[in-house]
Amino acid sequence: MNAYYSDHFVLPLPAGHRFPMQKYRLLREAVAAMPGVVLQEAPHTSNGVLALAHDPRYIAAVAGGELTAAQQRAIGFPWSLEMVERSRRATGATIAACRAALADGVAVNLAGGTHHAHGDHGEGFCVFNDGAVAARLMQAERRVRQVAIVDLDVHQGNGTAAILARDESVFTLSLHGEHNYPFAKACSDLDVGLPDGTGDASYLAALESALAHMFSLVAPQLIIFLAGADPHEGDRLGRLKLTMAGLAARDAMVFQQARDRGIAVAVTMGGGYGRNIDDTVAVHAQTIGQAALHATLVDTDKNRRADDGRQREFR
C-alpha cells in the first residue's frame, strides 16, 4: 500500500502556535515501521490542477504572497513560500493516493483532509481543498464517474460542501460535531450533526445509517475518506468521546463497506489536536494500519476471483 508524505516541507510557525505540525513527522516515522506500507514523497500540484476547484485569482494570491492580513488570519497561518509548497504537496499527495487506490484498492495521504478551504479563500488551517481538487481531477482523467467524499473529521467539511454544492457527480457526506467549528455550516449532500459528548455506540450507529443512506443514492467508484483523529476523547478541539476502539471500528466500517462494493478508497488524515500529541499520532497510525489490512483483504479477494476464474476455465 502506498502512503504519501509531505512532512519535510515544514511550515514555519510562530512560537506557541496551536497547529500540531510535528504530528506529520511523527506519523511518518510510525508508518515507516509498518509492513506492507511503501512511503512515497508527495508530488507538487500545478496551478492548472488547483483551478479545478479554486478561483485562479485566489491561487495567484496564495502563490504570489498577495493574501491580505485578514485572509491569512482566516487560514490561521502566516504566508510563506513554505506554506505554499506544503499546501501544493498535501494536495498532490491526495491526488497520488487516489490514482494508487484506483489501481490497488487503497492508498493513503499522511496529511491532507483540508476540507475548510473554499473555492476563493482558505479557512481553519486549510489553504487548498485537496479532496475537491483530487475528485475533479480523477473525473477529468476519466478514471471515475462518481466520487464520494466521506468526511469523518469532527468539524464539518464546509469548504468541500460549498465547492461541490451543485456537482451531482461528487457526493459529500459529513459526520461531525453539530456545535463545533465551523459555526455557520454549509450544506453537504448528507450532513449528520452529533451532540457534544457522543460516544462510540451512538457514533457508530449514526455512521452506519449515514453510509447506508449514501449508498442508496449513489454508487461511487472512489471514496475519499477523511479519517480525522479529532473525534477522539483526548482531543482539545473535538468535544466528542470516541475511544481508540471506537475509532478503529469507525475505520473498519468504512473499509468494509467499500470492500463489499468493490470501491477504491483514498485516505487522508484530517484534523487531530490531542492534549497529548502521541494520542493523535496513535489514532492516525491506527487508521493506516486498518488501511493496510484492507489492502491485504482486497488482494486476497482479487486472488480468489482469479483462482475461481482459472478453475472455471479448466473445467
N, C-alpha and C positions, 0 to 999 in steps of 0.2 A: 504494500500500500504506500502510495506517495504522500508525503507530508511536506508542505511548502512553508519556508520560514523567511522572515524579513527582520528579525530582531537586531541584526547587526547594523541596520540603518537606524541608528539611535536618534530619537527626538530630544534635542536639548530643552530641558525644562527648568524653571526656577526652583530654588531650594524650597522644600515643603509642598510642592505641587502634589495634588492627591491622585493623579493618574499613575497607576502602578506599572510604569514602563518596564521594570525589571522582571515582571512575570513572564514576559515573552522569552527572554534568555533562559530563565529557569525551566520553562516548559520545554524548550528545545533540548536542553540538557537531559531532562527526564525522558523525553521521547527517544533520544539517541540510543538509549539502552533497551528499547523495546524490540523484540524480534519481529521481523517481517515489515518493519517500517523503514522506508527509504527517504532520507531527508534531501530536499531539493531547494536551491535558492529561488526565491520568488522573482519572477520576471518583472520588468518595467512595463507600465501601461502608457500608451501614447495618448495625446490629446484627442485624436480622432475616435479612439475607442471610448474614452471617458465621455465623449459627446453623445454616445448612445443613451445616456441617462442624465447628462448635465448640460446646462447652458454654456455654450462656448465662451461667453463673456465671464462667467464665473471661473471656468477653467483657466482662462488667461489671467484673471486677477490672482488666483492662487499661484500659478506658475511664475508670474512676474513680480510677486511681492507687493501687490496693489490692494490687498484686503484692508478695509478700514479697521480702526480700533474696535468698533462695535462688532464687526464681523469676526474678528479674532476672539473677542470675548465670548461670542455665541459658540464658537468652536471649542473654546477652552484651552487653546494652545497659542503661544506667540508664533508669528510667522517665522520660518527659517527655511533655507534650502533643504535641510534635512527633513523638515515636516513634509515638504512637497514630495521628495523622493520616497520617503517611507509610505506616504499615502498612495502613491502610484504602485509601489511594490505590494502593499497589502491588497490592493485591488487585483493586481496581476496574479497574486497567489490564489485568489478565489477563481479567477479565470482558468488558471492552470489546473486547479483542483476539479473544476467542472469538466474540463476536457479529459483528465485522467479518470474521473469517476465514470464518464460515459464509455470509456474503454474497458475499465477494470471493475466497475461496480461501486467503488467508494474511494474517495481521496479527501485530504484534509488541508485546510489553511491554518497554520498555527497562530494566526491573528485574524483580522477581518471581522465581519459582522457589524460594519459601520452603518447601521440602519437609521441613524438620525440625520444623515446627510440628505438634503433635499436637492432638487434639480438646480437651484440657483443660489444655494447657501449651505453652509455647514452648521452643525449643532452638536452639543453633547459629546465632544471628543471625536467627532466624525467629520472628515473632510470630503471624501468621495464615497458614494454608496456602492460598495463592492458587489453586493448581491444583485442590485438592479442592473448594473453595468454587465456583470457576467451573464445574467439571464438573457439579456437582449443580444449579447454577442453570440451566445450559443445558438440562438434563433437565427441571427444574421448569417452565421456559418452553416446553417441548415443541418445542425446536429440534432435539434429537437424542435417540436412544435409547441408543446405546453410545458411550462415550468411551474413548480410550486415552491414558494419560499415559506418555510416553516420556522417561525421566529419564536424561540423559547427563551430568549433573554427576558429578564424580569421587567425591562422597560419596553413600552410599546414601540414598534418599528414605524414611527410616524413618517420619517423621510421615505422609506420604502413604499409605504401606503400612498403617500402623496405622488411620488414619481409614477407609480403604476396604477393610479386610480382608474384610468379609462382604458387599461390594457387587459383585455379578456384572456390573453394568451399567457399571462403570469398570474397565478392565484396567490394572494398574500394572506397568510394565517399568522396571527399574533396572539400568544397566550402570555399575559403579563399582569403585573400588579395594577389594579384599577386606580389606586390612589397614589401611584408613584409617577415619577417623571416619564414622559412629558405630561404636564398637567392639562394642556389642550391637546387632546388626542386627534389624530387623523382617522380616516375610515379605511381599514383593511377590508379585504373581501370577507374575512371572518375574524372578528375580534372577540376574545374571551378575557374579560377583566376579572381578576381574582381579588378577594379582600385581603388586607394585611393579616399575616399570621397563618395563611393557608399552608397546610402540611402535606405530607406525602400522599395519603389516601385521596384527599379531595383533589389535589393537583392531578394525579394520575387518572382519576375518573374524568376530570374535565378534558384532559388531553386525549384520552381515548374517544370521547364523544366528539371532540373537535376534528380529529383525524377522520373518523367515520363520516362526519358531515362533509368534510373536504372531498373525500374520495367518492362520495355520492354525487358530487357536482363536476369533478374534473378527473382526468386520467393523465397525469404528467409523465413525461419520460425522464425528468430530472427533478430532484428535490435539493434545494439549497437550505441546509439545516443550520440555523443559528443556535448553537448549543451554549448559551450563556451560563457562566458559573454563578451568576448573581442571585438566582433563587435560593442559594444555599443559606442555611440558618445562621452561618457565621459572617454573612456579607454585611458590610457597613451601610450599603445603599439599597439592599434588596427588599427587606420588610416581609419576605415570605420565610417559611420554616422547613424547607426541604432538607433532608439528611443526605449523606453520601449515598446511602442505599436507595433513597427516593430518586436521586438524580441518575443513578445507574439504571433504575427501572425506566425513567423517562427516556434515556438514550436508547435502551434496548427496545422500547416500544416503537420508536421512530424507525429504527433499523429493521425490526421485524416486519412492520407494515410495508416498508419499501421492498424488502426481500420477497414477501408474499406476492407482490405485484410486479416484480422484476424491474424496479425503478432505481436508477443510479442516484447516489447521494454524495453531494459535496458538502463537507462540514466546515463551518467557521466557528471561531471561539466566542465571539460576542464579549459581553462585559463580565467583570469579576473584580470585586473590591473588598476582599475579605479583610477582617480585622487582623487576621494572620495570613500573610501572603502565601504561606505554604498550603493553606487550605484551598485557596483559589487555584493554585497550580495543581493540587491533587485532583480537584474537580475536573479541570481541563484534561489532565493526563488520563483520568478515568474515561472520559469521553473518547479520547484517542484509542485507548485500549479496547473500548467497545467497538469502535470503527474497525480496528484491526481484526477483531473476532468476526465482525460482519464480513470483512473481505475474505476471510478463510471459509466461511459458510457459503458465500457466493461462489467461490472457486469450487467448493465441493459440489454445489448444485450443478455448475457447468460441467464438471467431470462426470457426474451421474447421468446428466442428459446425454452427453457424448457417448458414454458406455451403453446406455439404452438404445441410442441410435445405431451403434455398431451391432448390437445384438439383434435388433430388428432386421438390419441389412443382412446379417449372416443367416438368419432363419429364412 
